[in-house]
Amino acid sequence: MTGVYPPLALLLARHTALLPAECLIVGAGVHFLYRRGPHLVPPHQILGLAPTFLANALNRLGLPFERHVAPGGAAGLAAITHELAAGTHGVLVQMPDGLWEVLGKEADTFVLDNGHSRRAADADTLRAEWFQAVPAGEWYSVAWQEVPHPSASLLRTGLVDNAHAMLISSGAWQGVDGIEFWGEDLVTWPDEEAWPASASAMAAYIRKTGALWRCALAKALEQLTPSWPTAFQWRSRLEASIALWAEVADHLADAGSRADTGALLRARSRVLRLAAAESRFWGHVLDALERPGGPTAHNQM
């Protein structure tokens, strides 16, 4: 695992003087998305950070921002270069591995930071990666500033919205439905020659992101327990899901390294159990926070 929290949560925390735990929950950042297709390398992929995380967090924290989609590489580079020269907003560009802040430009080289690491990219490299991302050419200008720590009700809203996104997702590829679909789809993988690469990449991604940022959410709930006593109960339920994520990663790693369809089927059985565990966790969050007489910001945080 490269870090407990998603790099984008660290980036938000740095600019707002908040805790990464607060940023993750306010932005409803924990997600699941399964995608596949011959245009992808490898052809099957999973993602764990909500694509709406940045916009959710900025809106709820009251930070002014604008979302842009550049019409082409040259026009996009000109736009962000102009924004950097103005010096009034932070500039974030959507790359294949997430959002990166453009800290500045020296000659033909851009300095990028994703909250966890920093790197340099020349104009051609930045343009190529930027327009390989989904969505291509997306960038944000953000008026960074320190903000007050989010209220109890705002944290509650973020967690409830995260639960809704996981349980009532749009389409079979996302949320708990997406996990179930992924598990059912695993039986078709051996029809494609490149499936071992997909299995190996997914195992690495699960481990790198700490169970698709579920470890980050568990850490956030642990940090908030002193002011939110029921958070500990949710964290213990989440740990059951995290343990299944680890088992899935182990079986996918075995399947990928040896092109072992038996290990792939074992991964499938764990994925289907995982979908049930995720449903129980997020359902418990909703039951606790939305039921009549349930915890409120006044009596629980």
ABEGO torsion letter per residue (X at the ends): XABABBAAAAAAAAAAGBBAAAAAAAAGABBBBBBBEAABOBABBBBABBAAAAAAAAAAAGBBBBBBBBABAAAAAAAAAAAAAAGABBBBBBBAAEBBBBAEBBEABBBBBAGABBBBBBAAAAAAAAAABOBBGBBBBBBBBBBBBBBAAAAAAAAAAAAAAAABBBEAABEAAAAAAAAAAAAAAAABAAAAAAAAAAAAAAAAAGGGGAAAAAAAAAAAAAABAAAAAAAAAAAAAAAAAAAAAAAAAAAAAAGBAAAAAAAAAAAAAAAAAAAAAAAAAAAAAABBGBBBAAAAX
